[in-house]
Structure formats: structure tokens, C-alpha cells
Amino acid sequence: MKNVLRRLMAVTFVLCMALGAGAESKTALSLYNRAYQFQQREDYYSAIESYREALQINPQYGDAWYNLALCTFHLGEYDLAVKYADTAATYSRNLSEIQNLKGMSLISLGRIEEARVVFNGVLAKYPNDVNARFGLAEIDLYGGKTSSAEKRYLDALKRDTTNRKALLSLALVAADQGNNTAAERYVNQALEYHSGEAEVHYLASYLAAKRGDIKVAEKRARSAVQIKGDYDKAYELLADILFSQGRYADVIDICDFRIGRNRNLPVAWYLKGLSEQRLGQYEDAIETFNTGLSIDPLDEIMRLALEQLVNDTLDIEDTRRPGWAKFHVSKATDFKRAYDGPSERYEYQKALAIDPLNSSARQSFANMLQRDGFNELYLHQLKFIKDNSSYSNSRSGRKASEKQSAQLRKNDDTIEGLESMLRNNLAHKYNLDPFYLDKSRWKLGVYFQRAPVQLIHSDAEEIVANAVRDLFNGVAVTTVDVKSDGVEGFAEAYRLARTTGRDYFLIISVDETDRSFSLNASMYSARTGTKTTDIKVYRTGNDRVARSTRRLRQAVLDILPIRGKVLYNSASLVMADLGKSDGVVKGAVFDVVKKDRVITADTGAGVYYNESDILGTYTVTKVDEEICEGTYKKKGFYDNLNVGDNLILIQLSDSASAAGNAVTDTRPAADAKGTPATASAAKAEKDSIKEDMKAPHRDSSLITMIHSIN
């Protein structure tokens, strides 16, 4: 019996020891140490779990709160990071790292002024704190004060001569300013002091690619992935570098490797599709783009790339086109609910560009035209639907539904009624079909310089340039040429524009982050090469690429004079190819100028013509949608007016009808001097400029790169 009792006591002792050991392994300190190990491996999810367990045991564990905030910050949950940092500060009041983390989180949330107060508070207590200087430098960058930011980074470097973030930030700022020598010096110093860190090699690779040193860029990118095998950003950069060299098969291999590890990487699908397109594997590229868009339907650059490829390679009857058009039809419906007419029109035009035979989309577009009072255009669309209705049904493989049949019958009645109503219009009077008129007034060139590397979308410049071309070609009065392989610089663009007879040319550049898009353009006279204007567009949120390209188009059209030409001359009665769709109203006055005597102004906007080339003035008395009729008052004794002579706007009334037509982003709206033709047009331009300037703090790829440095 005693032996049994002894054995029971021994077992109980062992169990107590085991339970004691288990209890010890679950202390707040042990859980904190475990979480910190996860954090060092950048396994932030596991780290957060362990930090929370530690805080359940010890809710006043300040270091755990701080590191929990840090992990949350790395996952992009900035609101939560601020809350955790505030909690950490209650238990570690003098810890400047907590306040600096809070400040960086506030910057990420766009609460710039609050962040400034936090960093200044840190410096008031700790004048030599370099991290607070880094925060204030980023605030300077958001405000466009690059030189001020550079001074702060230099100030931080004086206090810590080997500081990795200071050296890399200075290198990025110098490269952004075009000082490649200084950028290379700073990055070499960072490599000297921190050669074993993958991030240093990654940024060295990016800077080498930015200055065009592709071999060094590839070497540094490969070093980054050798040091850190799961460094996805470095693999992405390496793929971009190989793409710039035309090594498309290697790019596809890297993209497949990244996708194999994480399928939800839209940019990897985009770059793979682009590489397949370059190899002529068009069907594979279309399938790849489709997959990428199923992951991120709002990736506008990828959707543009897909649609441009589809329009270049697939038959107009391809049965997949309605599916791609459906995306834009859905967006048009949303814009209609929001009473955003210009955006609704844009989306219907995009839908019909991808699927011209889509009767449902065309019917909705026609209804919108009728709602806006364009009956001639409405009739034109209804006739197109009627002529192609049988084909549309045969393509879908289904008979027309009762609803579709009813709509076609209604269209027939509407066509008959409109044709009767329009028998008294000018087109019928002169036996003219206005839709076959060549109304091209302005020839534009859109060119771009291909960036050595783009962090998000390679070849974004080319895709956006083609999108701008398509936008302008949707305007009857403009024809646009794009050089698909880019230009070396201003000289080549000027030569191309001048030799191909352009009126103006634009050199565009793009910069994008995950949340913002910048589209900048310099516009020049193709005759003289002098700069006409600079256009800078910045947009955030959804549809930022579409809104940027539309704003660029509007900015150009706002300074192009309303001009036309004489179509018919009988005594003092003259018909011209100008109408409501051009913003013209009754009472508009034009200079009549000899054919081919109007040139772009030597400097700035507007046009120039000699006084001796003015034949007289033309005053509009009756306006239809595409043509108008008016009286001609000759200058001098002889009547030298001929068909084809130019009409240049000098006066346009600002009546209610003018406000509805001249103020739009789809037609020129200026007089001969390149200034807004009406008060309404001036207000529209002013409102657009306000929209451009709305964001006082602007994101950029430079800020994104600096912000990501750990």
C-alpha cells in the first residue's frame, strides 16, 4: 500500500512539474518572444496572433502594443495601427518610436497635418531623432517640396552617417531630380554598409533601371532574390527589367513562378499577358488578361491592354465581344443613376468600340442621344440597329425575345416619325447626308518616351497613349497619330509631327501608384516647335485612368478654336459644316479666311491668319446638329468666297443652348485666340482646373518607394 502511495505521489509531482512548465511557456514574455520571431520573418499574421495572446495575459505590455501596431502597419491597416500606437503610448510615454509609427500611419491615411504635429512633437523632445525627420521629409514630398525633403534626409544622415533609409531616400530623391551621379553615390554607400540586405539591392536595381543601366539593374535584382528567396517585389522588378530587354519567355517564367506562389497578383497576370502579346501569342494573351481581370476587374490599364489587343486581332463578329462590352454597359448604367451624362456617354462609346454590333448597348446609347436632344444622331443609331438586328440575333444563337421584338417595332415607328419631322431640316433642303462629311479640323500627334521600368504596369505609356488616341478619334473634328514604339525625345517628336502635317503634338508621361494616377502632357505647335501649354492631371480612386485621359482631352479641346469650312455658297446665303454638336448656336460670328491660310499661333494657344486673307464675316442664322446656314458679309468690293474656305469663330453667344453644347469635353470650345468662347466654357475649364488642384498632397511612385523602406 505504501508503494502504491509513493507511486501516486511521484506521478502527481511529475504532472505538477509538467503543468508548471506549460504555464511558464504561456507567459506574456514567452508569447512576445515568439511573436517577435514571426515578425522578423515578416509573418505578420502569426505575429499579430501571438502579440494578442500576450496582451490577454498582460494588457499593459507596452512593447507588445507597439509591435502589434507595427505589424498592423505593415499589413496596411493604418487606422488600427494608430489606435494600437495610442494604446502603446499610455504604457511607454517616452518611446519616440511609437509616436513616429503613429505619424507614418497618419501619413498613409492622408491626415498630413496631424502627422506633422506628431513629428514636430517628437523633435521637440528628441532633437536628434532621425525617424521624425524622415516623417517630415515624406510630408514635404507629398506637398511637392522635394528640395526641402532632401535637406531633411541630409540632416538625418549627418546624425547617422550609415543610416540605410537616409542613404536610400537621398538616392531616390536625387534620381527623381535627374541627378544620377549623386543617386549612384548614395546607393553605393548603402551597398557598402548594408550589402547583406535584400532591400538595398532591390532599390539599387530600381535606380539602375531608372537611369537605363539594365545590366547592373538585372544583377542587383538577382542579388536581392538570392539573399531573400521569397522577396516578391524583387521578382516583380526583375521581370520588368527582363521585359524591357525583350526577354519575354523569361518574363513569362518569372510571372508563372509568382502566380504559382500567389495566384491573386493582377500585375503578374498583366505582365505575362503583355509578354505573350509581344511573342505573337494573341489568344494566350487574351486568356491571361481575362484571368487577371477576373481577379481585379478595376485594373484599368490591363483592361485597356485587353481591349486594344482585341480590336487589333479579333474579327468584329467574335462572340466574346459582348462579354467584354458588358463591363462598360454596366458602368454606363451606374453613371446614369448618378446623373453623370459625360461619363455615361464615355462608357457607352467604350462598349460600342469593343462590340460595335451590340444592339442592346447601341439602343441605350441612342436613347441617351434622344434624351440630350440630338434627334439626327438618334435616327442614325436607330437605322444602324435596324440594319443589323438580324445579324445580332444570329450571332447570339437565339431568337429575338418579345421585349426585343417590341423595341424593334417601336424603333420602326420612331424612325418613320423622325424622318417625317426632319424633312424640313437643312440636310434635306440641300440633299446632304451630314454623317458623311469630313469634319476633321485638327491633326494631333500623341507621343511618349518609354520609361526604362514601371513599378506597376510596364508599357503603361504606350497603352495610355493609344487610349488617348482612341478618345480623340471619337471626336469628329480631330485625327490623331500615335508612334507605337515611342520617341527618343522632343526632337524626334517634333520631326514626326512636322513632317506628317500635324497641327499640334503632345508628349505624355505617366506615373502611378496603387491608389493614384498622374498623366502629364506637354503640348507643342507642330509648325514652330514652341510650347503651347503644359497639362498636369492627377486622379485617385476608381476610374482614375479614364478620368485622367478624358481630362487631358478636355484640356486640349478647351484651347482649340471652333472652326469649320464653307460647304455651299449661293449669293449671300452660305452653308457650313458646323452645328449644335460643335457648340454652334444662332448668332455665332466667324471670320471667313481663305483656304489653307490659317496656321497655329507662333506661341501659346489660338490661330493666326493675315488680315489680307480675311474674306468677310459669317453669321449663323439657322442651326441643325451637324450643319448650319447663315449670311455672309464680304470684305471689300469683290466677292472671293469659295467652297472650302475656313471659318474661324470670333463670337459665340452664351445662351442656354450654347451652355449645353459648348461646355463639354468632346468638342473644341475656344475662339480664334484660344480662349474660352463663352462664359459657360470658361467656367467649365475653371471647374476642371479646380478638380486638378483638389488634392493638396499628392502621391507618387517616388513617395511610394521611400515609404516602403523599412
Secondary structure, DSSP 8 states (H G I E B T S, - for coil): -HHHHHHHHHHHHHHHHHHHHHHHHTSHHHHHHHHHHHHHTT-HHHHHHHHHHHHHH-TT-HHHHHHHHHHHHHTT-HHHHHHHHHHHHHH-TT-HHHHHHHHHHHHHTT-HHHHHHHHHHHHHH-TT-HHHHHHHHHHHHHTT-HHHHHHHHHHHHHH-TT-HHHHHHHHHHHHHTT-HHHHHHHHHHHHHH-TT-HHHHHHHHHHHHHTT-HHHHHHHHHHHHHH-TT-HHHHHHHHHHHHHTT-HHHHHHHHHHHHHH-S--HHHHHHHHHHHHHTT-HHHHHHHHHHHHHH-TT-HHHHHHHHHHHHHHS-TT-TTHHHHHHHHHHHHHHHHHTT-HHHHHHHHHHHHHH-TT-HHHHHHHHHHHHHTT-HHHHHHHHHHHHHHHHHHHHHHTS---HHHHHHHHHHHHHHHHHHHHGGGSHHHHTT--GGG-----EEEEEEE---S--SS-TTHHHHHHHHHHHHHHTSTTEEEEE-TT--SSHHHHHHHHHHTT-SEEEEEEEEE-SSEEEEEEEEEETTT--EEEEEEEEEESTTHHHHHHHHHHHHHHTTSB-EEEEEEEETTEEEES--GGGT--TT-EEEEE-TT--EE-SSSSSEE--GGGEEEEEEEEEE-SS-EEEEEEESSSS----TT-EEEEEE----HHHHHHTSSTTS--B-TTSSBSSHHHHHHHHHHHHHHT--SS---HHHHHHHT--
